[in-house]
Amino acid sequence: MTKPVTELTLQNVSVSFPIYHGGSRSLKKQVLFHSSRGQLANDANQRIIVEAIRDVSVSLETGDRVALIGSNGAGKSTLLRVMAGIYEPVSGTVRAVGRISPIFDIGLGIDGDIDGLENIRIRGLVLGLPAREIEKRVADIVEFAELGDHLHIPVRTYSSGMMTRLTFAVATCFAPEILIMDEWIMAGDANFMAKAQLRLERFVETTSIMVLASHSMDLCKRFCNKAIWMERGEIKAYGPIDEIIDAYSAFSELQN
């Protein structure tokens, strides 16, 4: 049986954020400029805006494992959030065919005042899973998290390690068609780490498209076959992973 087509396409996409209460010659503007590395401009209302990404076009298809690289403030996180549908571009279009799973903050949607089981259901809804599908996966999540009776008490009583077990188990309970990750998840204590690492690798293998933003070039080479190099909100280069990482590394050395 032919697998459904999966694709993620951005065409001339730009994202900007207005800065309120900041004079054009203020110290705040200078600090913002150097920390964000974005371009500053004025909009039609003469507000200062940060142009986080500008005129970005890229097309990804089934089999693409794309590393998103670049210096801090280059626009990587903004681009990920546009791809995931979290940020709406001020111009351009985003087209996604396939279910997207963004893994940025695996604790998103967790309510400390309710128990672990109810949080599993809420987190599943945040990930876009239908209620019926969540119920089918609860047993697997419970088994993987290894939290036992703690699943019946409020999660505000959990240690950080227990919380990581719960949120990681939910975040990786299904295989998305498009996986968007901001850094590789390192989950929990030493005893849990090996099992979590294996699960995450299998999770990645079953996706049709993956985009991973990371500062680890070794990790990018291990899991990705292509790379997008972001610089000051724009795509500086896109192509085979080794070629792009070599160019980026050479550029970084010259800057230092």
Residue pairs with C-beta under 8 A, 6 or more apart in sequence:
3 62
3 208
4 97
4 98
4 177
5 61
5 62
5 97
6 61
6 62
6 97
6 98
6 177
6 178
6 208
6 209
7 59
7 60
7 61
7 62
7 95
7 96
7 97
7 98
7 209
8 59
8 60
8 83
8 94
8 95
8 96
8 97
8 98
8 100
8 178
8 209
8 211
9 58
9 59
9 60
9 93
9 94
9 95
9 96
10 56
10 57
10 58
10 59
10 82
10 83
10 92
10 93
10 94
10 95
11 57
11 92
11 93
11 94
11 95
12 55
12 56
12 57
12 91
12 92
12 93
13 53
13 55
13 56
13 57
13 82
13 89
13 91
13 92
13 93
13 94
14 51
14 53
14 54
14 55
14 56
14 89
14 90
14 91
14 92
15 51
15 52
15 53
15 78
15 82
15 87
15 89
15 90
16 41
16 43
16 49
16 50
16 51
16 52
16 90
17 49
17 50
17 52
18 43
18 47
18 48
18 49
19 28
19 29
19 32
19 47
19 48
19 49
19 50
20 47
22 28
22 29
22 32
22 48
23 29
24 42
24 48
29 40
29 48
32 40
32 50
33 40
35 73
36 50
36 52
36 73
37 71
37 72
37 73
37 74
37 75
37 232
37 233
38 50
38 51
38 52
38 73
38 75
38 232
38 233
39 50
39 51
39 54
39 232
39 233
40 48
40 49
40 50
40 51
41 48
41 49
41 51
42 48
42 49
43 49
51 233
52 75
52 78
52 233
53 75
53 78
53 79
53 82
53 230
53 233
53 234
54 233
54 234
55 92
55 234
56 79
56 82
56 92
56 234
56 235
57 92
57 235
58 228
58 235
58 238
60 66
60 209
60 211
61 209
62 208
62 209
63 208
63 209
63 225
64 209
64 210
64 225
64 226
65 204
65 209
65 210
65 212
65 223
65 224
65 225
65 226
66 209
66 210
66 211
66 212
66 224
66 225
66 226
66 227
66 228
67 212
67 213
67 214
67 220
67 221
67 223
67 224
67 226
67 227
67 228
67 241
67 244
67 245
68 76
68 79
68 80
68 211
68 212
68 213
68 214
68 227
68 228
68 230
69 76
69 213
69 214
69 215
69 217
69 220
69 227
69 228
69 229
69 230
69 244
69 245
69 248
70 76
70 229
70 230
70 231
70 236
70 248
71 231
71 252
74 230
74 231
74 232
74 233
75 230
75 232
75 233
75 234
76 182
76 213
76 230
77 104
77 182
77 213
78 87
78 233
79 228
79 230
80 102
80 104
80 180
80 181
80 182
80 211
80 213
81 87
81 102
81 104
82 88
82 89
82 94
83 94
83 96
83 100
83 178
83 180
83 211
84 100
84 102
84 104
84 180
85 94
85 96
85 100
86 102
96 178
98 176
98 177
98 178
98 208
98 209
99 128
99 176
99 177
99 178
100 128
100 176
100 177
100 178
100 179
100 180
101 127
101 128
101 171
101 174
101 176
101 178
101 179
101 180
101 207
102 180
102 181
103 171
103 179
103 180
103 181
103 182
103 185
104 180
104 181
104 182
106 164
106 167
106 168
106 170
106 171
106 185
107 163
107 167
108 123
108 126
109 119
109 122
109 123
109 125
109 126
110 119
110 122
110 123
110 155
110 163
110 166
110 167
111 118
111 119
111 122
111 155
112 154
112 155
112 156
113 154
113 156
114 122
114 154
114 155
115 151
115 152
115 153
115 154
115 155
116 145
116 147
116 150
116 151
116 152
116 153
116 155
116 158
116 166
117 138
117 142
117 151
117 152
119 155
119 166
119 170
120 134
120 138
120 141
120 142
120 151
120 166
120 170
121 131
121 134
121 135
121 138
123 167
123 170
123 171
124 131
124 133
124 134
124 137
124 170
124 173
125 131
125 134
127 170
127 171
127 174
129 137
129 174
133 174
137 173
137 174
140 173
141 169
141 170
141 173
142 151
144 169
144 173
144 195
144 199
145 151
145 165
145 166
145 168
145 169
146 165
146 192
147 162
147 165
147 166
150 157
150 158
150 162
151 166
155 163
155 166
158 166
161 188
161 189
161 192
164 187
164 188
164 192
165 187
165 188
165 192
168 185
168 187
168 188
168 196
171 185
172 199
172 200
172 203
175 203
175 206
175 207
176 207
177 207
177 208
177 209
178 207
178 208
178 209
178 210
178 211
179 203
179 204
179 207
179 209
179 210
179 211
180 210
180 211
181 210
181 211
181 212
181 213
182 213
183 212
183 213
183 214
183 215
184 200
184 212
184 214
184 216
184 219
185 196
185 200
186 193
187 193
187 196
187 197
187 200
188 196
204 210
204 223
210 223
210 224
212 219
212 220
212 223
212 224
214 220
217 245
217 249
220 227
220 241
220 245
221 241
221 242
221 245
224 241
225 240
225 241
226 238
226 239
226 240
226 241
226 244
227 237
227 238
227 239
227 240
227 241
227 244
227 245
227 248
228 235
228 237
228 238
228 244
229 235
229 236
229 237
229 238
229 244
229 247
229 248
230 236
237 244
237 247
237 248
238 244
